[in-house]
């Protein structure tokens, strides 16, 4: 997690177990100090950390599960074909219009509505880059590609969701 190499850590098959491991290491420190949550929650990969913290699944079950999750995601969208971008300073409807226009270049969708004025897009590289260009032209405060290896939270990952569902059934 700390020594890289960065190229390997940015591959989601490695990123996901690394994030889970780091999260549970931090949780373990708090737990050892007697600090225990009343409730837990997580978003995306954080859901798995929350499940381990809630003792719904064991850590040794979660690590291979999230590694498979990452593998399935990367199989669905090979490295270099998908990406994500953060758009800051535009309203929801405006970003959705941008996605519609940019979709002429390929798949691009609003993936995360983090808060008003902060929306994350996901999709095929060419379409996401077009959306960034359009967002900047419309006055976005910031429109940048994120350092991720897959277009998380979009329809391109449906094949990964189907494979992961089989793993979760186990």
C-alpha positions, -999 to 999 in steps of 0.1 A, spaced: 0 0 0 28 24 8 57 12 -15 38 6 -47 46 4 -75 19 29 -82 11 13 -116 2 -19 -99 -17 -3 -70 -38 17 -95 -51 -16 -110 -84 -22 -94 -77 -59 -88 -50 -46 -64 -65 -13 -53 -97 -29 -38 -80 -53 -15 -55 -26 -5 -82 -2 4 -101 -28 24 -70 -39 42 -60 -3 51 -96 5 62 -97 -26 85 -63 -18 99 -75 17 109 -107 2 123 -87 -23 143 -67 5 159 -99 22 170 -113 -11 182 -82 -18 203 -87 16 219 -123 7 228 -138 29 202 -167 10 186 -193 24 162 -230 20 168 -236 18 131 -214 15 100 -219 24 64 -198 25 33 -199 36 -3 -187 13 -31 -156 -6 -18 -163 10 16 -194 -12 19 -171 -42 23 -151 -25 51 -184 -17 68 -196 -53 65 -163 -65 81 -166 -39 109 -202 -50 115 -190 -86 117 -214 -95 89 -185 -111 70 -150 -121 80 -120 -102 68 -106 -134 54 -137 -137 33 -138 -101 22 -103 -99 8 -106 -125 -19 -142 -113 -26 -130 -77 -33 -101 -90 -53 -125 -109 -75 -147 -78 -76 -117 -58 -90 -108 -86 -114 -144 -87 -128 -145 -50 -132 -112 -49 -151 -123 -78 -173 -155 -59 -181 -135 -28 -191 -99 -34 -199 -72 -9 -187 -72 22 -208 -107 18 -222 -127 34 -193 -122 63 -169 -139 87 -145 -139 125 -142 -149 149 -115 -170 179 -126 -173 207 -101 -194 238 -102 -222 228 -126 -258 218 -117 -271 183 -120 -293 190 -151 -264 207 -169 -241 177 -163 -267 153 -175 -271 173 -207 -233 173 -212 -234 135 -208 -261 132 -235 -241 153 -259 -208 136 -251 -224 102 -256 -220 107 -293 -184 97 -286 -193 66 -265 -207 57 -232 -205 84 -205 -228 86 -175 -232 105 -142 -219 80 -117 -218 98 -83 -238 128 -72 -215 136 -43 -231 169 -34 -246 198 -52 -220 210 -77 -198 179 -74 -206 151 -98 -185 123 -110 -188 108 -145 -178 74 -157 -175 58 -191 -154 53 -221 -123 74 -223 -132 93 -255 -167 102 -242 -155 112 -208 -128 135 -223 -155 151 -245 -177 156 -214 -148 174 -197 -143 196 -227 -180 205 -227 -181 211 -189 -151 235 -192 -168 253 -220 -199 257 -198 -179 272 -170 -172 243 -147 -149 253 -118 -130 221 -124 -133 192 -148 -106 165 -144 -99 129 -151 -96 108 -119 -67 84 -113 -87 52 -116 -83 21 -136 -120 15 -144 -152 35 -150 -169 26 -117 -206 29 -111 -217 29 -147 -234 5 -171 -201 -7 -186 -196 -28 -154 -229 -48 -157 -209 -80 -166 -189 -75 -135 -220 -71 -114 -234 -104 -128 -202 -123 -119 -200 -107 -85 -236 -117 -78 -226 -153 -82 -198 -149 -57 -221 -132 -32 -245 -160 -35 -218 -183 -22 
